[in-house]
């Protein structure tokens, strides 16, 4: 009798273990199936997750940086020139292609305007200063001047030695358009005297 009772209990225990093992297998199979329905970490959002305004996310709804810089504005002149967009606060250094059949963008980058902006139009580089002091009192380098207004406001590109940018809300009327020192180097080498500067809205 003792052996029969022990054997029966052992069989029931094995049955319970088998049922538990099947339950675990079924649970993991369900988890794997659910994981297939979830997007992988770091993947692009689906269409339903894209903001309603059509932006691709990011701080301030800015465009995806992988899309590249904005294209050269239309009707911004021809030939070797500097193009400055007031609305985009960006410049393009445009050069003639090596084969003479078109033009190439030698560089483009954002700039930081001061409290006064030049009117849209075409100008030329009138003077250049390797170093000096800006109209806001900041030590600058690689100043490329292209316009002086009737009230004496001077407009030009420059780079602050301390890397600072101007205050567009300043009460002082200044026409400085600041760049990083690296971009100031590029402008200095590109925009020699007489090079056109096209300012677009």
C-alpha positions as a Markdown table, in Angstrom:
| # | Residue | x | y | z |
|---|---|---|---|---|
| 1 | Unk | 0.0 | 0.0 | 0.0 |
| 2 | Unk | 2.8 | 2.4 | 0.9 |
| 3 | Unk | 4.5 | 1.9 | -2.5 |
| 4 | Unk | 1.2 | 2.4 | -4.4 |
| 5 | Unk | 0.4 | 5.6 | -2.6 |
| 6 | Unk | 4.0 | 7.0 | -3.2 |
| 7 | Unk | 3.9 | 6.1 | -6.9 |
| 8 | Unk | 0.5 | 7.8 | -7.4 |
| 9 | Unk | 1.8 | 11.0 | -5.7 |
| 10 | Unk | 5.0 | 11.0 | -7.8 |
| 11 | Unk | 2.9 | 10.7 | -11.0 |
| 12 | Unk | 0.7 | 13.7 | -10.0 |
| 13 | Unk | 3.8 | 15.7 | -9.2 |
| 14 | Unk | 5.3 | 15.0 | -12.7 |
| 15 | Unk | 2.0 | 15.9 | -14.3 |
| 16 | Unk | 2.0 | 19.3 | -12.4 |
| 17 | Unk | 5.6 | 19.9 | -13.5 |
| 18 | Unk | 4.7 | 19.2 | -17.1 |
| 19 | Unk | 1.7 | 21.6 | -17.0 |
| 20 | Unk | 3.9 | 24.3 | -15.4 |
| 21 | Unk | 6.6 | 23.9 | -18.1 |
| 22 | Unk | 4.0 | 24.1 | -20.9 |
| 23 | Unk | 2.6 | 27.3 | -19.3 |
| 24 | Unk | 6.1 | 28.9 | -19.2 |
| 25 | Unk | 6.7 | 28.0 | -22.9 |
| 26 | Unk | 3.3 | 29.4 | -23.8 |
| 27 | Unk | 4.1 | 32.7 | -21.9 |
| 28 | Unk | 7.4 | 33.2 | -23.7 |
| 29 | Unk | 5.8 | 32.4 | -27.1 |
| 30 | Unk | 3.2 | 35.1 | -26.4 |
| 31 | Unk | 5.9 | 37.6 | -25.4 |
| 32 | Unk | 7.8 | 36.9 | -28.6 |
| 33 | Unk | 4.7 | 37.4 | -30.7 |
| 34 | Unk | 3.9 | 40.8 | -28.9 |
| 35 | Unk | 7.5 | 41.9 | -29.4 |
| 36 | Unk | 7.1 | 41.4 | -33.2 |
| 37 | Unk | 4.3 | 44.0 | -33.2 |
| 38 | Unk | 6.4 | 46.7 | -31.4 |
| 39 | Unk | 8.8 | 48.9 | -33.3 |
| 40 | Unk | 12.5 | 48.3 | -32.5 |
| 41 | Unk | 14.2 | 50.9 | -30.3 |
| 42 | Unk | 15.5 | 53.8 | -32.3 |
| 43 | Unk | 13.4 | 53.0 | -35.3 |
| 44 | Unk | 11.5 | 55.8 | -37.2 |
| 45 | Unk | 8.0 | 56.5 | -35.9 |
| 46 | Unk | 5.0 | 55.3 | -38.0 |
| 47 | Unk | 2.8 | 57.6 | -39.9 |
| 48 | Unk | 0.4 | 57.8 | -37.0 |
| 49 | Unk | 3.2 | 59.0 | -34.7 |
| 50 | Unk | 4.3 | 61.8 | -37.0 |
| 51 | Unk | 3.2 | 65.3 | -35.7 |
| 52 | Unk | 0.0 | 66.6 | -37.3 |
| 53 | Unk | 1.9 | 69.7 | -38.5 |
| 54 | Unk | 4.1 | 67.5 | -40.7 |
| 55 | Unk | 7.3 | 68.1 | -38.8 |
| 56 | Unk | 9.7 | 65.2 | -38.1 |
| 57 | Unk | 10.1 | 66.0 | -34.4 |
| 58 | Unk | 13.1 | 67.4 | -32.7 |
| 59 | Unk | 13.4 | 70.5 | -30.7 |
| 60 | Unk | 11.2 | 73.2 | -31.9 |
| 61 | Unk | 9.9 | 71.1 | -34.8 |
| 62 | Unk | 13.0 | 71.6 | -36.8 |
| 63 | Unk | 13.6 | 69.6 | -39.9 |
| 64 | Unk | 15.6 | 66.4 | -39.8 |
| 65 | Unk | 19.3 | 67.5 | -40.0 |
| 66 | Unk | 19.9 | 64.5 | -42.3 |
| 67 | Unk | 17.9 | 66.3 | -45.0 |
| 68 | Unk | 20.9 | 68.7 | -45.5 |
| 69 | Unk | 21.1 | 72.5 | -45.5 |
| 70 | Unk | 18.4 | 74.6 | -47.2 |
| 71 | Unk | 18.8 | 75.1 | -50.9 |
| 72 | Unk | 20.1 | 78.3 | -52.4 |
| 73 | Unk | 17.3 | 80.9 | -52.6 |
| 74 | Unk | 15.8 | 81.5 | -56.0 |
| 75 | Unk | 16.5 | 84.7 | -57.8 |
| 76 | Unk | 19.7 | 85.4 | -55.8 |
| 77 | Unk | 22.0 | 86.5 | -58.6 |
| 78 | Unk | 24.5 | 84.8 | -60.8 |
| 79 | Unk | 28.2 | 84.1 | -60.8 |
| 80 | Unk | 30.6 | 84.1 | -57.8 |
| 81 | Unk | 28.8 | 85.8 | -54.9 |
| 82 | Unk | 27.7 | 85.7 | -51.3 |
| 83 | Unk | 24.0 | 85.2 | -50.8 |
| 84 | Unk | 22.5 | 86.3 | -47.4 |
| 85 | Unk | 19.0 | 85.4 | -46.5 |
| 86 | Unk | 17.4 | 87.7 | -43.9 |
| 87 | Unk | 14.6 | 85.3 | -43.0 |
| 88 | Unk | 16.8 | 82.2 | -42.8 |
| 89 | Unk | 19.7 | 84.0 | -41.2 |
| 90 | Unk | 22.0 | 82.0 | -43.4 |
| 91 | Unk | 24.7 | 82.7 | -46.0 |
| 92 | Unk | 25.7 | 80.7 | -49.1 |
| 93 | Unk | 29.2 | 81.1 | -50.7 |
| 94 | Unk | 28.5 | 80.5 | -54.4 |
| 95 | Unk | 31.3 | 79.9 | -56.9 |
| 96 | Unk | 31.5 | 79.2 | -60.6 |
| 97 | Unk | 32.0 | 75.5 | -61.4 |
| 98 | Unk | 35.4 | 74.4 | -62.5 |
| 99 | Unk | 34.2 | 73.7 | -66.0 |
| 100 | Unk | 32.4 | 77.0 | -66.3 |
| 101 | Unk | 29.0 | 75.5 | -67.0 |
| 102 | Unk | 27.3 | 76.3 | -63.8 |
| 103 | Unk | 27.8 | 77.2 | -60.2 |
| 104 | Unk | 28.6 | 75.3 | -57.0 |
| 105 | Unk | 28.0 | 76.0 | -53.3 |
| 106 | Unk | 31.4 | 76.4 | -51.7 |
| 107 | Unk | 29.8 | 76.6 | -48.2 |
| 108 | Unk | 26.6 | 77.5 | -46.4 |
| 109 | Unk | 26.0 | 78.2 | -42.7 |
| 110 | Unk | 23.9 | 80.2 | -40.2 |
| 111 | Unk | 24.8 | 83.6 | -39.0 |
| 112 | Unk | 23.7 | 85.9 | -36.2 |
| 113 | Unk | 22.4 | 89.4 | -37.2 |
| 114 | Unk | 22.5 | 92.5 | -35.0 |
| 115 | Unk | 19.7 | 94.9 | -34.3 |
| 116 | Unk | 19.6 | 96.3 | -37.9 |
| 117 | Unk | 19.5 | 94.4 | -41.1 |
| 118 | Unk | 20.4 | 95.7 | -44.6 |
| 119 | Unk | 17.6 | 96.1 | -47.2 |
| 120 | Unk | 17.3 | 93.3 | -49.7 |
| 121 | Unk | 19.4 | 94.1 | -52.8 |
| 122 | Unk | 22.7 | 93.5 | -54.4 |
| 123 | Unk | 25.9 | 95.0 | -52.9 |
| 124 | Unk | 29.6 | 94.4 | -53.3 |
| 125 | Unk | 32.4 | 93.9 | -50.8 |
| 126 | Unk | 33.8 | 97.5 | -50.2 |
| 127 | Unk | 36.4 | 96.9 | -47.5 |
| 128 | Unk | 38.0 | 94.2 | -45.3 |
| 129 | Unk | 39.7 | 94.4 | -41.9 |
| 130 | Unk | 41.8 | 91.5 | -40.5 |
| 131 | Unk | 41.2 | 92.6 | -37.0 |
| 132 | Unk | 39.4 | 95.5 | -35.2 |
| 133 | Unk | 36.6 | 96.4 | -32.9 |
| 134 | Unk | 32.9 | 96.0 | -33.9 |
| 135 | Unk | 30.3 | 98.8 | -33.6 |
| 136 | Unk | 29.1 | 96.9 | -30.5 |
| 137 | Unk | 32.5 | 97.2 | -28.8 |
| 138 | Unk | 33.5 | 93.6 | -29.3 |
| 139 | Unk | 36.9 | 92.6 | -30.6 |
| 140 | Unk | 36.5 | 91.0 | -34.0 |
| 141 | Unk | 38.4 | 89.5 | -36.9 |
| 142 | Unk | 37.9 | 89.0 | -40.6 |
| 143 | Unk | 35.4 | 91.8 | -41.1 |
| 144 | Unk | 34.0 | 91.9 | -44.6 |
| 145 | Unk | 32.0 | 95.1 | -45.2 |
| 146 | Unk | 29.5 | 95.4 | -48.0 |
| 147 | Unk | 27.2 | 98.4 | -47.2 |
| 148 | Unk | 26.9 | 101.6 | -45.2 |
| 149 | Unk | 23.5 | 103.1 | -44.7 |
| 150 | Unk | 22.8 | 106.9 | -44.9 |
| 151 | Unk | 22.6 | 107.0 | -41.1 |
| 152 | Unk | 26.1 | 105.6 | -40.9 |
| 153 | Unk | 25.1 | 102.0 | -39.9 |
| 154 | Unk | 27.8 | 99.7 | -41.4 |
| 155 | Unk | 26.8 | 96.2 | -42.5 |
| 156 | Unk | 29.3 | 93.4 | -42.7 |
| 157 | Unk | 30.2 | 89.9 | -41.8 |
| 158 | Unk | 32.7 | 89.3 | -38.9 |
| 159 | Unk | 33.6 | 86.9 | -36.2 |
| 160 | Unk | 34.0 | 87.8 | -32.5 |
| 161 | Unk | 37.3 | 86.7 | -31.0 |
| 162 | Unk | 35.5 | 85.5 | -27.8 |
| 163 | Unk | 32.9 | 83.6 | -29.9 |
| 164 | Unk | 30.0 | 85.8 | -28.8 |
| 165 | Unk | 27.0 | 86.7 | -30.9 |
| 166 | Unk | 25.2 | 90.1 | -31.1 |
| 167 | Unk | 22.0 | 91.0 | -29.3 |
| 168 | Unk | 19.3 | 91.5 | -32.0 |
| 169 | Unk | 17.2 | 93.3 | -29.4 |
| 170 | Unk | 19.8 | 95.8 | -28.5 |
| 171 | Unk | 18.9 | 99.5 | -28.5 |
| 172 | Unk | 22.2 | 100.3 | -30.2 |
| 173 | Unk | 21.9 | 100.3 | -34.0 |
| 174 | Unk | 24.6 | 98.0 | -35.3 |
| 175 | Unk | 24.7 | 96.1 | -38.6 |
| 176 | Unk | 27.2 | 93.4 | -37.6 |
| 177 | Unk | 26.4 | 89.9 | -39.0 |
| 178 | Unk | 28.4 | 87.5 | -36.8 |
| 179 | Unk | 29.8 | 84.1 | -37.7 |
| 180 | Unk | 31.8 | 81.5 | -35.9 |
| 181 | Unk | 35.5 | 82.0 | -36.2 |
| 182 | Unk | 35.7 | 79.0 | -38.5 |
| 183 | Unk | 33.0 | 80.4 | -40.8 |
| 184 | Unk | 34.7 | 83.8 | -40.6 |
| 185 | Unk | 37.8 | 82.2 | -42.0 |
| 186 | Unk | 35.9 | 80.8 | -44.9 |
| 187 | Unk | 34.2 | 84.1 | -45.6 |
| 188 | Unk | 37.5 | 86.0 | -45.5 |
| 189 | Unk | 39.1 | 83.7 | -48.0 |
| 190 | Unk | 36.1 | 83.8 | -50.3 |
| 191 | Unk | 34.7 | 87.3 | -50.2 |
| 192 | Unk | 37.5 | 89.5 | -51.6 |
| 193 | Unk | 37.0 | 93.1 | -52.6 |
| 194 | Unk | 34.4 | 93.6 | -55.3 |
| 195 | Unk | 32.7 | 90.3 | -54.8 |
| 196 | Unk | 28.9 | 90.7 | -55.0 |
| 197 | Unk | 26.8 | 90.2 | -51.8 |
| 198 | Unk | 23.1 | 89.5 | -52.6 |
| 199 | Unk | 20.7 | 90.1 | -49.7 |
| 200 | Unk | 17.4 | 88.3 | -50.1 |
| 201 | Unk | 14.3 | 88.5 | -47.8 |
